Amino acid sequence: MTGRLQDKVALIVGSARGIGKGIALRFAEEGARLVLADSEAEAGQATADELGADFIRTDISQMADAEAAVALALSRHGRLDIVVQNAGIYPWQLIENTSPDDWDRVMAVNLRGTFNATLAALAPMKAQGYGRMLYTSSITGPHVTSPGHGHYAASKAGINGFIRSAALEFSGYGITVNGVEPGNILTEAIELHRGAAYIKNMEDSIPLGRLGSPRDVANAFLFLASDDASYITGTTIVVDGGQLLPEGKDFRLLPP
């Protein structure tokens, strides 16, 4: 049976772990030919080996690295159909304790990395008259936030604005530009750094009663990367289990 991405060439940046690895796994299941990129060389190579994909160590904040990742995809497969920019960092820092260097570091990866991946992929996609540009945004920034995430929230809100602008500019080239806004997703990092109490608190705040999985997010990316989404551009899909819906903490107290 032909997969929804059969023989499409996809570059996934930030693919060693968590959501990015989930996207890589899902795309591979649907027949995509993968080039994986990540700043973590060992974990990234392990994921690539698991999927029979190519891997390149990439600091997406550097344009030269973004261009090298695209060049690898072109040299191995002769085209680039899909680029997913999932790489991002989210250090916890109150605004008053954030230095200009701290701010710049988050923006360099999250926001400039989005620009770098886009610009590097644009020329080959224009030349072939087809492309899917996809980005991991967040509900944090575009919709909600919490203390300690000033730089992260700003970067993710910026990604959403960039998506809309790029969608307009690239619409004449057969390129669509979209994003996914995950809510709380159960990744290795969440389990390691936040712990059981945080997870339980989040589960209680989500109408569907659980944290999402990387596969939940990957399914949204799969849809946007596929021909099923050929008439969709300049938008984002929220994947949050209904977390944005309640007006207050007592949403489970339904009237009889």
C-alpha positions, 0 to 999 in steps of 0.5 A, a space after each residue: 500500500 502506498 503511503 501518504 508521503 511515499 518517496 517524498 524527501 523530508 528534512 526534519 530539523 530537531 529530530 533526535 528526540 521527543 516531538 521531532 523523533 515522533 515526526 520522523 517515525 511517522 513520516 517514515 511509516 508513510 514512505 518518506 525518504 528522510 534526512 535528519 538534522 540535530 545539534 545532538 550528534 549521538 542521539 540524532 545518528 541513533 534515530 537516523 540509524 533506526 530509520 535508515 535515514 541520513 543524518 547531519 549535525 546541525 546548529 540551525 541558528 547558523 545559516 551555513 548549517 541549514 544550507 549544509 542540511 539542505 545540500 545533503 538532501 539534494 545530493 542524496 535524493 535530488 530534491 526536497 519536498 518537505 522541510 520541518 523546523 522543529 528545533 527549539 530551546 526553552 530555558 526557564 528564566 524570569 524576564 528580570 533575570 534574563 540577560 540580552 545574551 540569554 534572550 539572543 540565544 533563544 531567538 537564535 535557535 527558535 526564530 532565526 532557526 526558522 528563518 534559516 531553514 526556510 531560506 535554505 529550502 526555498 531555492 530548490 522548492 521554487 525550482 521544482 514548483 512544490 514544497 511543504 514548509 512546516 514549523 513547530 510553534 506552541 500554544 505558549 506565546 500565541 495563546 497563553 504563557 506562564 512566568 519564566 517563558 518571556 523569551 520562549 513565548 515571544 519566539 513562538 509568537 514570532 514563528 506564527 507571524 513568520 508563517 503567515 508572511 512566508 505563506 503569502 510570499 511563496 504562494 505563487 511557487 507551489 509552496 505551502 507554509 504551515 505550523 503546529 502548536 503543541 500543548 503539553 506533550 509527554 517527552 523524555 525532557 518533560 519526564 526528566 525535568 518536570 516530574 510526576 507532580 507537574 505531569 499530574 497537574 497538567 493532566 488535571 488541566 486538560 479536558 481530554 485528561 492526558 498529556 499528548 504524545 509525540 505521535 499526536 503532534 506528528 499526525 498533525 504534521 503528517 496531514 499538513 505535509 500530505 496532499 490532503 492539505 494542498 489547499 491549506 497555507 498560512 495557518 497552524 493546528 493546535 494539538 493540546 487536548 482541549 487545554 485552551 478551552 476552559 474559562 477556569 479551573 472548575 471546567 469539570 464541574 458540569 451541571 446535572 
